[in-house]
Amino acid sequence: MAEKDLFDRYLLALRETPLEDKTEHTDRAALQALLRGVAEESSAGVAVQHEPKRAADKGAPDFKVSKAGLILGYVENKQIGDNLYRTLKSEQISRYKSLSSNIVLTDYLHFIWINKDGVQRETLCDPTDLEDRRFRLRDDRVAAVANLLEAFFSMAPEGIGRAQQLALALAARSKLLRDYFGEELVRQEREHREARLFGLFQIFRDQIFHELTLKEFADDLPPEKWTPGYAAFACACSGVM
């Protein structure tokens, strides 16, 4: 069956790099291919977008899933062997829940689907199975993970029908963007000052407000003071990165 072939190719891709040499990012391309393959089977018009500019721990999910221009959900991946149950209870996942009630958390082998009805877990195989060249994926495990992902992709996008919903959605997204700004500014200051975002900070500091700090430039406003106007401005400014 096509589904089994898709997961068999995924397993082969995971085996290309020894477990001890893997990082959180090593198998992103394989995961993206799997997600897109399942998405095509489950729901027409679903787009799976990897965030290529995102570095680790920058406060943004690893994959954005959308349909007809609306956010359907997010996928966050960790390194094989990471404790997903600890991550499930982390502040990072709590922030992502403010963006969507449809999230998949995975370490490439274990898949946790977070949705309005609760949490569902399925396992494709164990890490040690990757090192056994005689190992073949079990049909029931493939079906279980495929069904979980298909259900994730089949969720209806969350529409924004009222001004209050729009304000809350923009505020939640601008909070993640502000957090990213702050972390990215510190990184650029530490590693190289020629980056565009840090360069913009220097222009503001040198020509407009000489006492401006990195934290102030990232706009450290408390969430209750955010407005849709601020969020729209922040989103428009995100292109400088």
N, C-alpha and C positions, 0 to 999 in steps of 0.2 A: 504494500500500500504506500501511497505517496507520503503519508505522515511518517511512517517508519523509516523511509529513505531519508527524509529530512532530518530526523533525529540521529540516524546512523552517520550522516555527514557531519553533524554537530559533534558527535563523539570522536570521530576521526580528527576533527580540527582541535578539539581539546587535548588530544594525545600528542600533538605536534611538539609541545613544550613540556619537559619534565616538571612534575609538581614542585620540586624544590626551586625551580627557576621562574615560576609564575608570579605575577603581581596581580593586583586588582584589575589592571588594564590589559593584560596579555591576551585574553580571549574575547575582548569586546566585539571584534569583527564577527567572530563565530556566533556570539549571542545575538548580535544584530541580524545576522542572516536567519537564525532560527526564529526570532520574533517576527521578522517580515514574512517568512514562509508560513507561519501559523496564522498571521494576520490575513494573508491573502486567502487562506482556506476558510476562515471563519466569518469575515465581514468585508464586503467590498468598500474600497475607498479609504481604508485605514492607512495612515502614514506613521512610520516609526522613525523618529529622528534622533540620532545620536548628537550630543552637544560637543562638537569637536574642540571648542575653546575652553571647555571646563577642565580645571585641574582638580586633584583630589581635595575633598573637604572644603569646597567653595560654596556650599549651601545651595546647590542646584541638582535636581535628579539627573541621572546619567542618560536616560532616554525619555523623550516626550512622545506621547502617542496622541494623534489627533485624527479627526474625521470632519470633512467639510469645513475646515478652518476652526473647529471647536476642539478644545482639549478633552480627550477621552480619558486619559490617565497618565501615569508615570511608571517607569521601571528604574529601580535602584539596584545596582549590582555591587557585590563585595568579592573579596578574594576567596578562592576555594578553601574551605576549612574555617572561615570566619564564623563567629558565633552570631547567627542571624537572630536568635531569640533576644539577645542583648540589644542588637541593633533595632529590633522591633519596638523596644521600649525606650529608645533613645530620643533625645530632643530633635535630632535630625528628622526622624520619621514623623514626629509630632508636627514639625513645621511643614512637611510635605502634605500632611493631612489637611492643612489649611488651604492647600492648593487644589486638592482633589480627594474624593472618597474612593478612588479606584487606583490602587497602587500594587505593583508587584515588587517584592524584595527577593533577590536571588544571589547565591554564591556560585552560579552556573550549574550546580547539580541539585540543590534544594530550592524550591520555589514556594514563596509565601504570598498569597493574594489577600490584600487588605481591602475590604469593601464595606458598604453600609450595613451588611448583615453580620459582619464579624471577620474572622480570619480563617483561611483555608490553606493547608499545607500539603505539598506532594514532593516526593523525592524521585529523581531519575535514576541515580545510582550513587555509590559511595566513592570517595576520592581514590581509594585503593583499587577500585575497578579499572581506573584509567591506566594503571600500570600493568594490568593483566591483558596481554594481547589476545588471549583466547576468550575474553569476556565479550558477551553480546547483550545488548539491551533487551530487557524483558518486555514483551508486548503490553502487559498490564501496566508497567511503569510508564511506558511511552504514552499509552492511552490516558493515564491519570494526569500526567503533566500537560499533555495536549489539551485535555478537557478544561483544565484550570486556565490555561492561556487563552483558549477559545472563549471561555466565559468572560475573562478580563477584556478581551477585544470586542466582545459583543455588547458591552455595557453602552447605554446611550450617553452621548456627550452631555455634560451638565450645562444647560443653557443659562443665560443671564437675562431675566425678564423684567427686573425692577431696578430702579436707580440705586437702592440700598445694596442689592446684590452686586451691582457693578462696582460700587464704592468699596465693598468688602473684598471683592476679588482683586481689584487693583491694589488695594492696601496690602493684601497678603503677598502679592507678587512683588510689590515695591519693597517690602521688608526683606525678602530674599535678595533682591537686587542691591539694597543698601548694605546688607551684610557682606555680599560679594565685593562691592566697592571697597569697603573698609579693609577686608583681607587682601584684596588685590593691590590696593595702594601701598600697604605695608610691604608686600612681597616685592613690588616694583621698586620701592625705595631701597630695600635691602639688596636686591640683585642687580638692577640696572636702572639708571635714572632717565634713559632715553625713551622709555615706553610712553605710549600716547596718553594713557590715563594719568600717569604721574606728571607728564609734561603739561597737561591741562591744569592740574593742581598748582604747578609752579607759576603758570601764567596768572591764575587767580590770586595767588599769594603775592607775586611780585608787582602786579599792576592794579589790584583792587583792594585786597585786605592783607596787609603785611603780617598780621598776627595769626593768619589762618592756619589751623592744624589739619593733619590728615583726617582725624576723627570728625572735625567740623565739616570738612569738604565732603565726606561721605554722608553728611546730613544725619546726625545722630538724634533725630526727632523721635519722641516716644510714639508708639503706634497709634495711641488714641488721638494724636494731633495730625495724623496723616489725612490727606484729602485726595479725591480722584485727580485733582489738578496736579498735585505733587507727584502722584503715581505716574500719570501720563508723561510729565516732564522727565521723571527718572527713566522711564522706559525709552523715551526718545533719546536720552543721553547715553543709553547703553551701547550705542554704536561706536563710541570712542574707544572701546576695549578691543 
